[in-house]
């Protein structure tokens, strides 16, 4: 390895008193600079350093403080965007770089060893990063609390709310600890989406002009984007969505359905140009692989056809002739108006059969039914697709379980640290389950103790049987919220609040288990002790719980009327909470009358089973004609992209596609030096700069703190009654 491309860890230099010893500890092949610089998903982690120094500090006052600061920011952004027209979270890349920069700034503050034990180490940065990302993951149970408060005026006691959030977040940690022998320790379980973080840590803590250039680029891009985002966020919101068709063609509903996209459920956003990074960057154009982007493009184009077809042809008796809205997640009456759920549902969450017989069963608009069908197809086909293409690896995991030859060498290095005890993981889970049962019984929940325990048990089974292996081997994240909600409605029908609880504890436990497993693998790569990783996760999760609850309460109290609007006001939107409420009612109160065999929406659960078969034709064709590359066809990506028409404001899709192709095709192919050096750093800086400014303006200028400072209306800042893209909206 040449001198100008040497790979010397900043913190390991500090820990190793003998620099020659350090140089001997770093063993890479000739590809190592590219592997480390580029977070690419086909590496297995074996090119990372395989030696460690026991004396490197991990948990220090400053690493805990850095983690706290970034955790508050990450949790605030994550929770804020739950109530925005499009969802975003702080990228792990942004969090990692920010933790490192803040930590190095703290290291320049003089003090005793209790404060400043030396240069900010790579392990301190990893610890603070895990704290921040744990908080920034968000709390699934917030949807339950927000839905109850917004739509049913059920304001839970603060301590009960806290118990729900903490228990639903921590239950999965114990299960994750028990699964380590098969989902963390083996070498072949490398978590592709963790490798970029490991690569970035080792890269940013090396020396050389390239790293300095990356950090300078990050700071400049962050500041530039932060300044620019003031315009689409506050001064000129019309930058969010520019539709030449809505501006020039006649003002009709049909034009809006196809080209509108500034508000959730306004339209499909076809050829709508967005100059707002919050809308463009939400789809990850810089880091989504090219194959995934091509599937997304195909899915988006097909959704234009399928949604228009089912709506104009009045599928499910819920189309244009019945005056149903084109896009909506609400429960509707047979004439397309809002279904009177307050009359159909009693105070305890059960169906009022007398009222329902008078009003009739609820409807969904035809496009939403089809979107749910494709979402079910995506969930079912994801399981089969990953198994078909990775069955040899899955079998190999069980064959080598307990065999030293199959253990990750990084795990062998970490054995010198004391593992977090199994009884500790069990204690966390048992205590959390007890807390959940306590919360469910102190205040009315609508779910029995048996139902709650079944939900928790189901999530544990799903973590092992499907999600764990899929994520660990391929990096594919299977979203199970809808599937769990479906199973809850079928097994425990009759109560909408009970369905919310079943979904929350059934789905969030899977998510939290996977978060813990990924962080345990990250800690293993970075040679952190298990105890430090577990403490970082719990510390960050608890910070996130308090921040999530505080932000949710503030926004629900100050923006209640806006959040109850079908499409919000362009600044805030409750579309995701509305979707959760709708699904909870339909599966909780009407599951047996809407979704079983011979019922009008049986296609939705049936698609889950049919989806299991979808990947087989492509897989068989690839075996027969391997030269035709049928293996690149990804059924769950395609079907999931079709369902993405219901992902909020759609105006950012065109620019997202353009930037994605420029990054993953043009820059990767024709500007590889720039791509390897700046692509992911640029992505993190743009996301971070935009999100921080959006958070600040939402709090201090747009009503998040209860006070609103309106910018004067003009052609780039139209009144709230007019969409930012000036598309036609029918008066309601």
Order of alpha helices (4+ residues) and beta strands (2+ residues): alpha-alpha-alpha-alpha-alpha-alpha-alpha-alpha-alpha-alpha-alpha-alpha-alpha-alpha-alpha-alpha-alpha-alpha-alpha-alpha-alpha-alpha-alpha-alpha-alpha-alpha-alpha-alpha-alpha-alpha-alpha-alpha
